[in-house]
Every structure is written in structure tokens, then in C-alpha cells.
Amino acid sequence: MNMVVNQDPLFLFFQKYKRYVTIFSLVLVVIFFYLIFKLLATKPAQPKLPEPLKVVSVVPENNVFKSYFSTEVVKLSFNYLVIPKNLEISISPFVETRILDQDKLTKTISIIPLKGWKENQEYTIIIKKESKSANGVALENDFDFKFKWVVPEPDDPDFNLYIDEKEAPNP
């Protein structure tokens, strides 16, 4: 009887190291089940909630416009892009205003009084908490900002008619 002996190197390897291959296979199965258990046991990461919409800066910074012009622009800057026409804004006492670029995405809105601010009148601008950024993030609370417009005294050290110091005349 003629027996055929398998000369395949892979077959010979497995025959020679059968015990080690079996142990290695069992170790791989244990590692596989351990990893599956770890994946199932870990809690899914909670999605990070976005920071609420905030007003990050205002003009006038010190709540007073010192200017000879009653039509100074109030600027409110946000931490997210907004569409100005979608914001719920009220001004008290009422004054007719225009908001620049109402349909454009911007981080800064500009509010201009049509007939000017009244001198020494305190105004309050309120942005309702229902106002949302362009990506749908709302204010946490109503935002209110008070300011007034005053004509500067001639000797007021805080008032400079010249934007650039180089333009100022030398005394």
C-alpha cells in the first residue's frame, strides 16, 4: 500500500506546532471577547453642548457716547454668526432705528438711530433670549445694555475729535 505523505509546508508547520497554534488561537479568542465586552460596557460619550449665544462686546464700551453727532452707531458683537433680522431686539425709550445688513451673516450688528439719540437720555437695548445664532444656538437669558449720548465739554480730556493722533494740531 502506497501512502501519500502531505509535504505542504504549512501543513507540516501546524502538525509540528499543533499545541502552540491551539494555545495562540485560544488567546486570540479571549482577547476578542475581552474587547467586545469593553466596547459594550463603556458608556457612549455625551455630546458636548455648544456654548450659548453671548454678546461679547458692545460699543459704546463705557455706556456713554461722547460725540458731536447724535447718530452714533451702537455695535453689538456675538460669539457666533447671527442674521440680524432674526434677532428679537427692542429699544426703550422707543427710537426709530435701522440695523445694517439685516440679511447677512455677521458677528457684529450695527444699530443706527434714524433721527439721532436724544442728549442725556438713557436708552436700553434688549435682545430677547429667544434670539438665536445662525446655527440655532440661543441666548441663555435676555441681554440688556444701557447707554446714553452726551455732547462733550470743550476741555474734556476723554474726548478726542481726531481719530489719529497724528492729525491733531500741535498746540
VEXDREN-2710 file (C-alpha; in Angstrom, 1 decimal):
% VEXDREN-2710
k/r/px/py/pz
1/MET/0.0/0.0/0.0
2/ASN/1.3/3.3/-1.0
3/MET/0.6/6.2/1.4
4/VAL/0.8/9.7/0.2
5/VAL/2.5/11.9/2.7
6/ASN/1.5/15.6/2.7
7/GLN/4.6/17.7/2.0
8/ASP/2.8/21.1/2.3
9/PRO/5.0/23.3/4.5
10/LEU/2.0/24.9/6.2
11/PHE/0.5/21.5/7.0
12/LEU/3.9/20.4/8.4
13/PHE/4.2/23.5/10.5
14/PHE/0.8/23.0/12.0
15/GLN/1.5/19.4/12.7
16/LYS/4.8/20.2/14.4
17/TYR/3.5/23.1/16.4
18/LYS/-0.1/22.0/16.9
19/ARG/-0.1/22.6/20.7
20/TYR/1.2/26.2/20.3
21/VAL/-1.2/27.1/17.5
22/THR/-4.1/25.9/19.6
23/ILE/-2.9/28.0/22.6
24/PHE/-2.4/31.0/20.4
25/SER/-5.9/30.6/18.9
26/LEU/-7.4/30.4/22.4
27/VAL/-5.6/33.6/23.5
28/LEU/-6.9/35.4/20.4
29/VAL/-10.4/34.3/21.1
30/VAL/-10.1/35.5/24.8
31/ILE/-8.7/38.9/23.6
32/PHE/-11.5/39.2/21.1
33/PHE/-14.2/38.6/23.7
34/TYR/-12.5/40.9/26.2
35/LEU/-12.5/43.8/23.6
36/ILE/-16.2/43.1/22.8
37/PHE/-17.0/43.2/26.5
38/LYS/-15.1/46.5/26.9
39/LEU/-16.9/48.1/24.0
40/LEU/-20.3/47.1/25.3
41/ALA/-19.5/48.1/28.9
42/THR/-18.3/51.6/28.1
43/LYS/-20.8/54.4/28.1
44/PRO/-21.2/56.4/24.9
45/ALA/-19.6/59.8/25.1
46/GLN/-22.1/62.6/25.8
47/PRO/-22.1/65.1/23.0
48/LYS/-20.7/68.5/24.1
49/LEU/-23.4/71.1/24.2
50/PRO/-22.5/74.3/22.4
51/GLU/-21.8/77.4/24.4
52/PRO/-24.9/79.6/24.5
53/LEU/-25.1/82.7/22.2
54/LYS/-23.5/85.6/24.0
55/VAL/-22.8/89.3/23.4
56/VAL/-19.1/89.5/23.7
57/SER/-18.5/93.3/23.2
58/VAL/-20.5/96.5/22.9
59/VAL/-19.9/100.0/21.6
60/PRO/-20.0/102.4/23.4
61/GLU/-17.7/100.5/25.7
62/ASN/-18.2/102.7/28.7
63/ASN/-22.0/103.1/28.1
64/VAL/-21.6/106.7/27.0
65/PHE/-21.2/108.1/23.5
66/LYS/-19.2/111.4/23.7
67/SER/-19.7/112.9/20.3
68/TYR/-20.9/115.9/18.5
69/PHE/-23.0/113.6/16.3
70/SER/-26.3/112.2/17.6
71/THR/-26.4/109.4/15.1
72/GLU/-23.5/107.3/16.6
73/VAL/-23.7/103.6/15.8
74/VAL/-24.3/101.1/18.6
75/LYS/-22.4/97.9/17.9
76/LEU/-23.1/94.5/19.5
77/SER/-20.7/91.6/18.8
78/PHE/-21.6/88.0/19.3
79/ASN/-19.6/84.8/19.8
80/TYR/-21.5/83.2/16.9
81/LEU/-22.6/84.3/13.5
82/VAL/-26.1/85.8/13.5
83/ILE/-28.6/87.1/10.9
84/PRO/-29.6/90.5/12.4
85/LYS/-33.2/90.4/11.1
86/ASN/-33.7/87.1/13.1
87/LEU/-32.8/88.7/16.4
88/GLU/-35.6/90.0/18.7
89/ILE/-34.3/93.5/19.6
90/SER/-36.2/96.2/21.5
91/ILE/-35.0/99.7/22.4
92/SER/-36.5/101.7/25.2
93/PRO/-37.5/104.5/25.1
94/PHE/-38.5/103.8/21.6
95/VAL/-36.5/105.4/18.8
96/GLU/-36.6/104.6/15.1
97/THR/-33.5/102.7/14.1
98/ARG/-32.1/100.8/11.3
99/ILE/-29.9/97.7/11.6
100/LEU/-27.3/97.5/8.9
101/ASP/-27.0/94.4/6.7
102/GLN/-30.1/92.7/8.1
103/ASP/-29.9/89.7/5.8
104/LYS/-26.2/89.0/6.1
105/LEU/-24.3/86.6/8.3
106/THR/-22.2/88.6/10.8
107/LYS/-20.8/88.5/14.3
108/THR/-21.4/92.3/14.8
109/ILE/-24.7/94.1/14.4
110/SER/-24.8/97.9/13.9
111/ILE/-27.8/99.9/15.1
112/ILE/-28.2/103.4/13.8
113/PRO/-30.9/105.9/15.0
114/LEU/-32.7/107.4/12.1
115/LYS/-33.3/110.8/13.8
116/GLY/-30.5/110.6/16.3
117/TRP/-30.2/109.8/20.0
118/LYS/-31.6/112.5/22.5
119/GLU/-28.9/114.1/24.6
120/ASN/-28.5/112.7/28.1
121/GLN/-31.4/110.3/27.5
122/GLU/-30.6/106.8/28.8
123/TYR/-31.5/104.1/26.3
124/THR/-31.8/100.4/27.0
125/ILE/-31.3/97.8/24.2
126/ILE/-32.8/94.4/25.0
127/ILE/-32.1/91.3/23.0
128/LYS/-34.6/88.6/23.9
129/LYS/-33.4/85.1/24.9
130/GLU/-35.4/83.6/22.1
131/SER/-32.9/85.2/19.7
132/LYS/-30.7/82.6/18.0
133/SER/-27.5/82.4/16.1
134/ALA/-27.4/81.3/12.5
135/ASN/-26.7/77.8/13.7
136/GLY/-29.6/77.8/16.1
137/VAL/-27.9/78.4/19.4
138/ALA/-30.0/80.7/21.7
139/LEU/-29.1/83.3/24.4
140/GLU/-29.3/81.9/27.9
141/ASN/-31.1/85.0/29.2
142/ASP/-32.3/88.3/27.8
143/PHE/-29.3/90.6/27.2
144/ASP/-29.8/94.3/28.1
145/PHE/-27.4/97.2/27.6
146/LYS/-27.8/100.7/28.8
147/PHE/-26.1/103.8/27.2
148/LYS/-26.6/107.5/26.6
149/TRP/-25.3/110.1/24.2
150/VAL/-23.7/113.3/25.5
151/VAL/-22.1/116.2/23.8
152/PRO/-18.5/116.5/25.2
153/GLU/-17.4/119.6/27.0
154/PRO/-14.7/121.6/25.2
155/ASP/-12.0/120.7/27.7
156/ASP/-13.0/117.0/28.2
157/PRO/-9.7/115.0/28.4
158/ASP/-11.6/111.8/27.4
159/PHE/-12.8/113.2/24.2
160/ASN/-10.6/113.4/21.1
161/LEU/-12.1/114.8/17.9
162/TYR/-9.2/113.3/15.9
163/ILE/-9.2/109.5/15.2
164/ASP/-5.4/109.5/14.6
165/GLU/-3.2/111.5/17.0
166/LYS/-1.0/112.5/14.0
167/GLU/-4.0/114.5/12.7
168/ALA/-4.3/116.6/15.8
169/PRO/-2.9/120.1/15.6
170/ASN/0.2/120.8/17.7
171/PRO/-0.5/123.4/20.4
END
